[in-house]
Amino acid sequence: MKQDAFIQKLRDELGSLPKSTIDDIIADYREYIGDALAAGRDEQEVIAALGDPVKLARELKAQASYREWESHRSFRNLARVVASIAGLGLLNMLLLIPFMIYLAFLTIGYVVSIGLVIAGIAGVATLGSHQVFGWPPIHGLPFDMQIRSDSDDEKSAALDAKTAAQDAKAAAQDERAAARDAQNAARDAQDDARDARDEASANAAAKTDTQPASTAIASSAVSATTAASTLPADESELLTHVKGFKITGDTFVFTLNDDAHVAIVTTAGSVSIHRADAGLRIAASNTAVQNQITITHGDTVSIARKDVITFSLHSDDSRVSLARDPRTGGHLYWDVRSDGKRMSFIENSNGEPAHLSIKDGDSTVELNGQELKIDDGNDHIRFHMRPGSTIASTGLVYGIAALLGGIAGLLLCLWLTRLTWRALVRYAKRQVDLITTRLEGNEM
Amino acid sequence: MKTQLKKGTLDMCVLAVLAHGDSYAYELVSTLSKTMEISEGTIYPLMRRLQTEAWVSTYLVESTSGPPRKYYSLTAQGRQSLDAMQSEWREFVNEVNSVLALVSTRGKTGDPQ
């Protein structure tokens, strides 16, 4: 091989190195060959003594890239070292494949962690800002919804039975206790004579009075819930049939019509009221009870809500009964029935609804704590509020969790990268040392 | 065995030659090859490594014939390393020699001292 061929081959093989480095190496060999020729040696012999240019170039390259890496420790330079080692066939390909898979996973880890951090920051910032400044507004429904439909009649009949059972269960012993109390009170009242009647005036008065009453109950029962808008239709219709009962502020006001009788247990004692020809007939267990009730217009009775322990109003086919439960700090259990329709609800001592159920034949609307069920015998709709949280606070929790998870993931990835980096550097160094050994040891 | 031995000491030999005065690649190889076997092709990788260690520095001198020559010069750091290597080498050679002397004496006389 001639000098020029050797130089050309060397230059080609050194291709990926910086031009200045290549020029430097080429100049070295040109100088050497020039000196050898000047000393009178044969060109062929000198070129042969210099060795295989391809192999020489690869080894020079590995060394050069390693030197480059030592002076400037960037990932690019390390990659070059590894590539040049690979060029010498020293890198085990079987080792390389799992390493690449590992790198891919590490990359995915980075992407996921960074994504979580960004999502977390965005979530926390948005929801934090929403909670502190009320901006940006968040429109979301903080509940899950389930809709189930049964078209088959037999199935729906079975389900009705089941629903009824569930109703009873859901309304629980509380409601049963309330009903029992009210019934007892009612029975007391029935024992009394019931000869007094006045149909016309009572009915007339009742018709006008019920509308506000129903609204009052509806709003007290379902105020502050999203379900409010779905209820009044059923409720007002139901209460329209319960004539002459309304709640005015903290007072129960009722007008007795024909056939109607009321039994009340108050904090002072018990009283029962009927309609008589001349007016109301009141049977009170003591005078203190009598003082607790007020009679206006001859047929309208009012009593303070706080004085009532149980209350029962019966007329033709309607019944309103309520009972206070002293164990639960004064929860009020309401039960309103009329024409096969039924509404029951539990009010806590603050007047807020804890449980509400309305039945009309096959149809049921039930509001229980954080659950709303609407059922018409065929279609079952269930809303479930996420317990104890609004969408904003739930989101905030998720946001913080995402942020923390992301940071932890990122730290893990960084730690792994550092570990990998070190291992790679150590590996590259060992390989380059091996090249040097081969270069200087074997051939000298 | 020979290559293994030589490998570690080649650095020292090159530095020792340079300690007597600056030189260029071909001259270095010629000097070394007077007394030891050396592959010509690898003088440059070796010199580059010594440069990286900062044991030698280079400068160019215009030549009357052909391209300018790259001269290698021993640095202060290189001299220190050379001194350290030499004393280590002498120590090692002495140890080896005394072992060899001991063995050969014993072998000849059969009378351990």
Interface residues (C-beta under 8 A of the other chain):
Chain A: I25 A27 D28 Y29 R30 E31 Y32 G34 D35 A36 A38 A39 V46 A49 L50 G51 L56 E59 L60 Q63 A64 R67 E70 T436 T437 L439 E440 G441 N442 E443 M444
Chain B: T3 Q4 K6 K7 L10 Y24 A25 Y26 E27 V29 S30 E37 I38 S39 E40 G41 T42 I43 Y44 P45 L46 R48 R49 T52 S65 G66 P67 P68 R69 K70
